[in-house]
Structure formats: C-alpha cells, structure tokens
Amino acid sequence: MAERSKQRPARSAAQSQLKQLEARLAHLEGQLKTLRVEASGSVGAARARLENLERRAASQIARAQTTLKESLDTIARTLAASKDTVGLKAGRLTRAVRAGVRAGTRAYRRRGHG
C-alpha cells in the first residue's frame, strides 16, 4: 500500500516573523563583521566613521537579539499553556469515556444480557 506524503503545515504568522528576524539578525551580524574588518585596516577619520557605524550596527543587532528572545519566550509560554490545557481536556475526555463505558455496561447487564 502506498504511503501518503506528509505535507508540512502552513507557517503561522509568528513563525514567518521569527524567520524574518533570524534572517535580519544574520544579515546584520555579517555587516558588523565586515565593518570590523574594514575598521581594523583604516586610519584617521575613516576609522572613526567605521567605528561609529560598527557601534550603530552592534546596537541594531542587540535590539534584534532582544526582540527574537522575547518572541521565543512568548512562544514557549504559549506552548506550555496550550500543553497544560490540552492535558486537562484529554484527562476530562478520558474520564467521560470511561464513565460512559461503565454506564453502558451496567445498562446492558440490567437488561439481563450478562
């Protein structure tokens, strides 16, 4: 029997935003590395300008890292809360099914079938 191919679920808006943040962060880190290399080989006013750019890039990277961390923390909290809720609902459903089976068994036996 042929197996069905499993399709990945569509990305949520949060996942897309996280991917964009990660890509932006990687791009900024690459630019910072380039700036550091250029600043190390420069002298005088050019070096000062490059060092100023480096500081600004480092600031942007720090902000992007903070945003990414906050997003991941929010997602982790949401997943934990969802897991707890699903666990509670699954427990209730299991108890309800067992109670239904017991009630059905008792009703069946009362009718003289057992």
PyRosetta script that sets phi, psi and omega in degrees:
from pyrosetta import init, pose_from_sequence

init()
pose = pose_from_sequence("MAERSKQRPARSAAQSQLKQLEARLAHLEGQLKTLRVEASGSVGAARARLENLERRAASQIARAQTTLKESLDTIARTLAASKDTVGLKAGRLTRAVRAGVRAGTRAYRRRGHG")
pose.set_psi(1, 132.1)
pose.set_omega(1, -177.2)
pose.set_phi(2, -72.4)
pose.set_psi(2, 139.7)
pose.set_omega(2, 179.2)
pose.set_phi(3, -86.9)
pose.set_psi(3, 143.9)
pose.set_omega(3, 177.1)
pose.set_phi(4, -76.9)
pose.set_psi(4, 143.1)
pose.set_omega(4, 176.0)
pose.set_phi(5, -78.3)
pose.set_psi(5, 136.9)
pose.set_omega(5, -179.5)
pose.set_phi(6, -87.9)
pose.set_psi(6, 122.4)
pose.set_omega(6, 177.5)
pose.set_phi(7, -91.1)
pose.set_psi(7, 139.7)
pose.set_omega(7, 176.8)
pose.set_phi(8, -74.1)
pose.set_psi(8, 140.0)
pose.set_omega(8, 177.1)
pose.set_phi(9, -64.9)
pose.set_psi(9, 152.7)
pose.set_omega(9, 179.9)
pose.set_phi(10, -61.4)
pose.set_psi(10, 146.6)
pose.set_omega(10, 179.3)
pose.set_phi(11, -69.8)
pose.set_psi(11, 138.7)
pose.set_omega(11, 175.6)
pose.set_phi(12, -78.4)
pose.set_psi(12, 167.4)
pose.set_omega(12, 179.1)
pose.set_phi(13, -61.3)
pose.set_psi(13, -38.5)
pose.set_omega(13, -180.0)
pose.set_phi(14, -65.0)
pose.set_psi(14, -41.1)
pose.set_omega(14, 178.9)
pose.set_phi(15, -63.6)
pose.set_psi(15, -41.3)
pose.set_omega(15, 179.2)
pose.set_phi(16, -63.5)
pose.set_psi(16, -42.0)
pose.set_omega(16, 179.2)
pose.set_phi(17, -64.7)
pose.set_psi(17, -40.3)
pose.set_omega(17, 177.9)
pose.set_phi(18, -62.9)
pose.set_psi(18, -42.5)
pose.set_omega(18, 178.5)
pose.set_phi(19, -62.0)
pose.set_psi(19, -40.6)
pose.set_omega(19, 178.6)
pose.set_phi(20, -64.3)
pose.set_psi(20, -41.8)
pose.set_omega(20, 178.1)
pose.set_phi(21, -63.4)
pose.set_psi(21, -42.9)
pose.set_omega(21, 179.5)
pose.set_phi(22, -62.9)
pose.set_psi(22, -41.4)
pose.set_omega(22, 179.7)
pose.set_phi(23, -65.8)
pose.set_psi(23, -42.6)
pose.set_omega(23, 178.6)
pose.set_phi(24, -62.6)
pose.set_psi(24, -42.7)
pose.set_omega(24, 179.9)
pose.set_phi(25, -63.3)
pose.set_psi(25, -44.8)
pose.set_omega(25, 178.7)
pose.set_phi(26, -61.2)
pose.set_psi(26, -40.9)
pose.set_omega(26, 179.2)
pose.set_phi(27, -63.7)
pose.set_psi(27, -45.7)
pose.set_omega(27, 179.1)
pose.set_phi(28, -62.8)
pose.set_psi(28, -40.5)
pose.set_omega(28, 178.8)
pose.set_phi(29, -63.8)
pose.set_psi(29, -37.6)
pose.set_omega(29, 176.1)
pose.set_phi(30, -63.8)
pose.set_psi(30, -42.6)
pose.set_omega(30, 178.3)
pose.set_phi(31, -64.3)
pose.set_psi(31, -39.7)
pose.set_omega(31, 179.3)
pose.set_phi(32, -63.5)
pose.set_psi(32, -41.2)
pose.set_omega(32, 178.8)
pose.set_phi(33, -61.4)
pose.set_psi(33, -43.3)
pose.set_omega(33, 178.6)
pose.set_phi(34, -62.6)
pose.set_psi(34, -43.5)
pose.set_omega(34, 179.0)
pose.set_phi(35, -61.2)
pose.set_psi(35, -41.9)
pose.set_omega(35, -179.5)
pose.set_phi(36, -63.1)
pose.set_psi(36, -40.8)
pose.set_omega(36, 179.2)
pose.set_phi(37, -64.6)
pose.set_psi(37, -45.5)
pose.set_omega(37, -179.2)
pose.set_phi(38, -66.5)
pose.set_psi(38, -39.5)
pose.set_omega(38, -179.1)
pose.set_phi(39, -66.5)
pose.set_psi(39, -35.6)
pose.set_omega(39, -178.4)
pose.set_phi(40, -67.2)
pose.set_psi(40, -26.0)
pose.set_omega(40, -179.4)
pose.set_phi(41, -96.8)
pose.set_psi(41, -0.8)
pose.set_omega(41, -176.6)
pose.set_phi(42, -99.7)
pose.set_psi(42, 165.3)
pose.set_omega(42, 177.5)
pose.set_phi(43, -137.1)
pose.set_psi(43, 159.8)
pose.set_omega(43, 172.9)
pose.set_phi(44, 66.1)
pose.set_psi(44, -138.7)
pose.set_omega(44, -175.5)
pose.set_phi(45, -64.0)
pose.set_psi(45, -36.0)
pose.set_omega(45, 179.5)
pose.set_phi(46, -62.5)
pose.set_psi(46, -41.6)
pose.set_omega(46, 179.4)
pose.set_phi(47, -64.4)
pose.set_psi(47, -41.1)
pose.set_omega(47, 179.3)
pose.set_phi(48, -62.5)
pose.set_psi(48, -43.8)
pose.set_omega(48, 178.6)
pose.set_phi(49, -62.9)
pose.set_psi(49, -44.3)
pose.set_omega(49, -179.4)
pose.set_phi(50, -65.2)
pose.set_psi(50, -37.7)
pose.set_omega(50, 177.8)
pose.set_phi(51, -67.4)
pose.set_psi(51, -35.3)
pose.set_omega(51, 175.9)
pose.set_phi(52, -64.6)
pose.set_psi(52, -44.9)
pose.set_omega(52, 176.3)
pose.set_phi(53, -60.4)
pose.set_psi(53, -40.0)
pose.set_omega(53, 179.5)
pose.set_phi(54, -61.0)
pose.set_psi(54, -43.8)
pose.set_omega(54, 179.0)
pose.set_phi(55, -62.4)
pose.set_psi(55, -42.1)
pose.set_omega(55, 179.8)
pose.set_phi(56, -65.5)
pose.set_psi(56, -41.5)
pose.set_omega(56, 179.0)
pose.set_phi(57, -64.5)
pose.set_psi(57, -41.6)
pose.set_omega(57, 178.6)
pose.set_phi(58, -62.1)
pose.set_psi(58, -37.0)
pose.set_omega(58, 177.7)
pose.set_phi(59, -64.8)
pose.set_psi(59, -44.1)
pose.set_omega(59, 178.1)
pose.set_phi(60, -62.8)
pose.set_psi(60, -41.1)
pose.set_omega(60, 179.5)
pose.set_phi(61, -63.9)
pose.set_psi(61, -42.2)
pose.set_omega(61, 179.0)
pose.set_phi(62, -61.4)
pose.set_psi(62, -42.4)
pose.set_omega(62, 178.3)
pose.set_phi(63, -64.2)
pose.set_psi(63, -43.4)
pose.set_omega(63, -179.8)
pose.set_phi(64, -64.2)
pose.set_psi(64, -41.1)
pose.set_omega(64, 178.3)
pose.set_phi(65, -63.4)
pose.set_psi(65, -40.8)
pose.set_omega(65, 178.8)
pose.set_phi(66, -63.5)
pose.set_psi(66, -44.9)
pose.set_omega(66, 179.1)
pose.set_phi(67, -61.7)
pose.set_psi(67, -43.9)
pose.set_omega(67, 179.6)
pose.set_phi(68, -63.2)
pose.set_psi(68, -43.5)
pose.set_omega(68, 179.0)
pose.set_phi(69, -62.8)
pose.set_psi(69, -43.9)
pose.set_omega(69, 178.6)
pose.set_phi(70, -61.8)
pose.set_psi(70, -40.8)
pose.set_omega(70, 178.5)
pose.set_phi(71, -63.5)
pose.set_psi(71, -44.4)
pose.set_omega(71, 179.7)
pose.set_phi(72, -65.3)
pose.set_psi(72, -38.8)
pose.set_omega(72, 177.3)
pose.set_phi(73, -62.7)
pose.set_psi(73, -42.9)
pose.set_omega(73, 178.8)
pose.set_phi(74, -62.6)
pose.set_psi(74, -43.5)
pose.set_omega(74, 179.3)
pose.set_phi(75, -64.2)
pose.set_psi(75, -41.9)
pose.set_omega(75, 179.8)
pose.set_phi(76, -62.5)
pose.set_psi(76, -42.6)
pose.set_omega(76, 178.3)
pose.set_phi(77, -64.4)
pose.set_psi(77, -42.0)
pose.set_omega(77, -179.7)
pose.set_phi(78, -63.7)
pose.set_psi(78, -43.5)
pose.set_omega(78, 179.0)
pose.set_phi(79, -63.8)
pose.set_psi(79, -40.4)
pose.set_omega(79, 178.9)
pose.set_phi(80, -63.4)
pose.set_psi(80, -43.7)
pose.set_omega(80, 178.8)
pose.set_phi(81, -64.8)
pose.set_psi(81, -40.6)
pose.set_omega(81, 178.7)
pose.set_phi(82, -64.2)
pose.set_psi(82, -41.4)
pose.set_omega(82, 179.6)
pose.set_phi(83, -62.0)
pose.set_psi(83, -43.7)
pose.set_omega(83, 178.2)
pose.set_phi(84, -62.0)
pose.set_psi(84, -44.9)
pose.set_omega(84, -179.8)
pose.set_phi(85, -62.8)
pose.set_psi(85, -45.2)
pose.set_omega(85, 179.2)
pose.set_phi(86, -62.4)
pose.set_psi(86, -41.4)
pose.set_omega(86, 178.9)
pose.set_phi(87, -61.3)
pose.set_psi(87, -43.9)
pose.set_omega(87, 178.4)
pose.set_phi(88, -63.0)
pose.set_psi(88, -45.4)
pose.set_omega(88, -179.0)
pose.set_phi(89, -66.7)
pose.set_psi(89, -38.0)
pose.set_omega(89, 178.1)
pose.set_phi(90, -64.8)
pose.set_psi(90, -40.7)
pose.set_omega(90, 177.7)
pose.set_phi(91, -62.3)
pose.set_psi(91, -43.7)
pose.set_omega(91, 178.4)
pose.set_phi(92, -63.5)
pose.set_psi(92, -43.8)
pose.set_omega(92, 179.9)
pose.set_phi(93, -63.0)
pose.set_psi(93, -41.9)
pose.set_omega(93, 178.7)
pose.set_phi(94, -61.5)
pose.set_psi(94, -45.6)
pose.set_omega(94, 178.7)
pose.set_phi(95, -62.8)
pose.set_psi(95, -39.7)
pose.set_omega(95, 179.9)
pose.set_phi(96, -65.4)
pose.set_psi(96, -41.8)
pose.set_omega(96, 179.0)
pose.set_phi(97, -64.4)
pose.set_psi(97, -44.4)
pose.set_omega(97, 178.7)
pose.set_phi(98, -61.7)
pose.set_psi(98, -41.8)
pose.set_omega(98, 178.1)
pose.set_phi(99, -63.5)
pose.set_psi(99, -39.9)
pose.set_omega(99, 177.8)
pose.set_phi(100, -63.9)
pose.set_psi(100, -41.8)
pose.set_omega(100, 178.5)
pose.set_phi(101, -63.5)
pose.set_psi(101, -44.0)
pose.set_omega(101, 178.7)
pose.set_phi(102, -62.0)
pose.set_psi(102, -43.8)
pose.set_omega(102, -179.8)
pose.set_phi(103, -64.3)
pose.set_psi(103, -41.4)
pose.set_omega(103, 178.3)
pose.set_phi(104, -63.9)
pose.set_psi(104, -40.9)
pose.set_omega(104, 179.0)
pose.set_phi(105, -63.3)
pose.set_psi(105, -45.6)
pose.set_omega(105, 179.0)
pose.set_phi(106, -62.1)
pose.set_psi(106, -43.9)
pose.set_omega(106, -179.8)
pose.set_phi(107, -63.0)
pose.set_psi(107, -39.8)
pose.set_omega(107, 179.1)
pose.set_phi(108, -64.3)
pose.set_psi(108, -42.5)
pose.set_omega(108, -179.0)
pose.set_phi(109, -69.3)
pose.set_psi(109, -35.3)
pose.set_omega(109, 179.7)
pose.set_phi(110, -64.4)
pose.set_psi(110, -27.3)
pose.set_omega(110, -179.1)
pose.set_phi(111, -79.5)
pose.set_psi(111, -0.9)
pose.set_omega(111, 176.7)
pose.set_phi(112, 89.5)
pose.set_psi(112, 22.0)
pose.set_omega(112, 179.2)
pose.set_phi(113, -92.5)
pose.set_psi(113, -9.3)
pose.set_omega(113, -172.9)
pose.set_phi(114, -121.9)
pose.dump_pdb("model.pdb")
